[in-house]
Amino acid sequence: MGAILDHLMKDHGATMAEAKAALAKWEIRPIVANGEQVGEIMLQHNEVHMALDKQHRHKSGRRGLLYGYIKDLLKEKGFLVTRLFKGDKYRKKLERIGFTCTHSDNNYDYLWLNAENEKEITL
């Protein structure tokens, strides 16, 4: 099972059918480290979400790995946006990569990263 599909089912309680339907409009790209797929990128226009397989989430060097994929996507897209549930524990990690919160609503924090600010990205 893919990292994103697994996340939707285990962390959000979606059924397999619901998770597949939710992903139908998204492009899914693999995240590969040392020749092994360790996660996936979910991409729709400039909106991006990333998920690592559970067994790969806490390995050292993963932030650098994700940064490499983010850097490539910035070159391709020019800017990226994402959203997280309010209070999501991964927000600080995204901010360390360089994402900035632009606004929030009752459910989500919306974050932005553009190529012009790439030099500010820290590992």
C-alpha positions in Angstrom: 0.0 0.0 0.0 1.3 3.5 -0.8 2.3 5.9 1.9 -0.5 8.4 1.1 -3.2 5.8 0.8 -2.0 4.2 4.1 -2.0 7.7 5.8 -5.6 8.4 4.7 -6.8 5.0 5.9 -4.9 4.6 9.1 -4.7 8.2 10.3 -8.0 9.6 8.9 -10.2 6.5 9.0 -11.0 6.5 5.3 -12.0 3.2 3.6 -9.9 1.9 0.7 -12.6 3.1 -1.7 -12.8 6.6 -0.1 -9.0 7.0 -0.1 -8.7 5.9 -3.8 -11.5 8.3 -4.7 -9.8 11.2 -2.8 -6.6 10.5 -4.7 -8.1 10.2 -8.2 -7.5 13.8 -9.1 -3.9 13.9 -7.8 -0.6 13.0 -9.5 1.3 10.6 -7.2 5.1 10.5 -7.5 7.4 8.2 -5.6 10.0 9.4 -3.1 13.1 7.2 -3.6 16.2 6.9 -1.3 19.0 4.5 -2.1 17.0 2.8 -4.8 14.0 2.1 -2.5 10.7 3.8 -2.6 10.3 5.3 0.9 7.2 7.5 0.4 5.1 9.5 -2.1 4.4 13.0 -3.2 0.8 14.0 -3.9 0.7 16.9 -6.4 -2.2 18.8 -8.0 -1.2 22.0 -9.9 1.0 23.7 -7.2 -0.4 22.0 -4.2 1.8 19.4 -2.7 1.6 16.9 0.1 4.3 14.4 1.1 4.1 11.2 3.1 6.9 8.8 4.1 6.2 5.1 4.7 5.9 4.6 8.5 9.1 2.6 8.7 11.1 5.4 7.0 9.7 8.5 8.9 12.3 8.7 11.7 15.4 7.8 9.8 18.2 10.4 9.8 18.6 12.4 6.6 14.9 12.4 5.7 14.5 16.1 5.9 17.4 16.5 3.4 15.8 13.9 1.2 12.5 15.8 1.2 14.3 19.1 0.7 15.8 17.7 -2.6 12.3 16.8 -3.8 10.9 20.2 -2.8 13.8 21.9 -4.6 13.1 20.0 -7.8 9.3 20.8 -7.5 10.1 24.5 -7.0 12.2 24.5 -10.2 9.3 22.8 -12.0 6.4 24.8 -10.5 7.9 28.2 -9.4 5.9 28.0 -6.1 4.3 25.4 -3.9 1.3 25.5 -1.5 0.1 23.0 1.1 -2.2 22.9 4.0 -2.2 21.2 7.3 -4.8 20.6 10.0 -4.5 23.2 12.7 -2.0 22.1 15.3 -0.4 19.5 13.0 2.9 18.3 14.4 4.6 18.5 11.0 4.1 22.3 10.6 7.4 23.1 12.2 9.2 20.7 9.9 7.7 22.3 6.9 8.7 25.8 8.2 12.3 24.5 8.6 12.2 23.5 5.0 11.0 27.0 4.1 7.2 27.0 4.0 5.5 30.1 5.5 2.0 30.2 6.8 -0.1 32.6 4.7 -3.4 32.2 6.5 -5.6 29.9 8.5 -9.3 29.1 8.8 -11.2 27.0 11.3 -9.7 23.7 10.1 -6.4 24.4 8.2 -3.2 26.3 8.2 -2.2 27.2 4.6 1.5 27.4 3.7 3.4 28.8 0.8 7.0 28.4 -0.6 8.3 30.1 -3.7 11.4 29.8 -5.7 12.5 33.4 -4.9 12.8 32.4 -1.2 14.6 29.2 -1.9 17.9 30.6 -0.6 16.1 30.9 2.8 15.4 27.2 3.1 17.4 25.6 5.9 18.0 22.0 6.7 
